[in-house]
Structure formats: structure tokens, C-alpha cells
Amino acid sequence: DSIEPKDKDNIIRREGESVTLSCTYDTSSNNILLYWYRQYPNREPQYLLYKGARSWSSYQNIPDPRFQSITSESSTKLTIDSVTLSDSALYYCALRVGAQ
């Protein structure tokens, strides 16, 4: 099982714009949860959300309405609406595979 970012370069936006980050994943499982985290310098990663994919596509937990996620058979996208300076951070995607 693997997951990797599509965008490996810095992404620059003006305040108030939206931004979309993407990761692609590979697994034979149908029970998938895709997580997004962000990390500020010298801080621990901060949970943003998870969203299911394939047979678990109905599962999700998205506490902040500024964040949206779309998942597909092989990718996950995180969209942040109305970015602010505090959204400047390192973002991580993570793949969790459930029991078959």
C-alpha cells in the first residue's frame, strides 16, 4: 500500500483564494480511509479530516467547514476555502486500510 502527493512544490495563493492539494494512492483494499494533516514548523502534525473511499466512501469526519475532501478510486483531494496566512504549513495525506 502506498500514497504520495501529486504536488511536491510549494503552492502559493493570495489570502481569500482557495487551494486544492492532491495525493494518489495504491492499494488492493476496498476499505479505505484517507486522512489529511498539517504541520507548522517545530510543532506536531494537526489532524484536519478523514474521508473514506471505495466501499467506505460514506465515512467522513470534517470538523472545519473551510476544508473539503473528494476521494476517488485512486486519489484524494483537500480543498481549503478562503486561505489565510495561518494556512501556510506542510500538509500530509495518509492512507489507512481497514480489515477486509
C-alpha positions in Angstrom: 0.0 0.0 0.0 1.3 3.5 -0.8 0.3 7.1 -1.0 2.1 10.1 -2.4 1.5 13.8 -3.1 0.8 15.0 -6.6 2.2 18.5 -5.8 5.7 18.3 -4.4 6.4 22.0 -4.9 5.3 24.9 -2.8 1.9 26.2 -3.7 1.3 29.9 -3.4 -2.1 31.6 -3.1 -3.4 35.0 -2.1 -5.5 35.4 1.0 -9.1 34.7 0.3 -8.4 32.3 -2.6 -9.0 28.6 -2.4 -6.3 25.9 -2.9 -6.6 22.2 -3.7 -3.9 19.6 -2.7 -3.9 16.1 -4.2 -2.5 12.7 -3.4 -2.6 9.5 -5.3 -2.7 6.1 -3.6 -2.4 2.4 -4.5 -3.9 -0.5 -2.6 -5.8 -3.6 -3.3 -8.2 -3.0 -0.4 -11.7 -1.7 -0.8 -11.9 -0.4 2.8 -10.0 2.8 2.8 -9.8 6.0 4.9 -7.8 8.9 3.6 -6.5 11.4 6.2 -5.2 14.9 5.9 -2.9 16.6 8.4 -1.0 19.9 8.6 2.2 20.7 10.4 3.6 24.0 11.4 7.4 24.4 12.0 8.5 22.7 15.2 5.0 21.5 16.0 3.3 18.1 15.9 1.0 17.3 13.0 -2.5 18.6 13.4 -5.5 16.4 12.2 -7.7 18.1 9.6 -10.1 15.4 8.4 -10.6 12.0 7.0 -12.8 10.7 4.2 -13.5 7.2 3.0 -13.0 5.8 -0.4 -14.2 2.8 -2.4 -16.5 0.7 -0.2 -16.0 3.1 2.7 -16.9 6.2 0.7 -19.8 7.1 3.1 -17.4 7.6 6.0 -16.1 11.0 6.8 -15.1 13.4 9.6 -14.6 17.0 8.5 -14.7 19.3 11.6 -13.8 22.6 9.9 -16.3 23.6 7.1 -13.4 25.5 5.3 -12.0 22.1 4.4 -13.5 19.8 1.8 -12.3 16.5 0.5 -13.1 14.4 -2.5 -11.9 10.9 -2.9 -11.8 8.6 -5.9 -10.6 5.0 -6.7 -7.0 6.2 -6.6 -6.8 9.8 -5.3 -7.8 12.2 -2.6 -8.1 16.0 -2.8 -8.1 18.5 0.0 -9.6 21.9 -0.8 -9.2 24.9 1.6 -11.6 27.8 1.1 -10.6 31.4 1.8 -7.0 30.7 2.7 -5.3 32.9 5.3 -1.7 33.3 6.3 -2.3 30.7 9.1 -2.9 28.1 6.4 0.8 28.3 5.5 2.1 24.9 6.6 3.3 21.5 5.5 0.4 19.2 4.6 0.3 15.4 4.8 -2.0 12.9 3.3 -2.2 9.4 4.9 -3.8 6.1 3.8 -5.5 3.8 6.3 -6.6 0.4 5.1 -9.3 -1.4 7.1 -9.8 -5.1 7.5 -11.4 -6.9 4.6 
